[in-house]
């Protein structure tokens, strides 16, 4: 089986998002994953804030 040459246009087309009307589940899952990652980040930052407050650590300022 021969491989065909890939152009920049072919590469760009391969990264396009699917249409919303044909793939609603993809966008629902994508939105849920973004919300989950955002919530994990918020929890981590809040835990860091709590630890800094408990240890009485302040950020270094110049």
Secondary structure, DSSP 8 states (H G I E B T S, - for coil): -------HHHHHHHT----TTT-HHHHHHHHHHHHHHHHHHHHHHHHHHHHHHHHT------
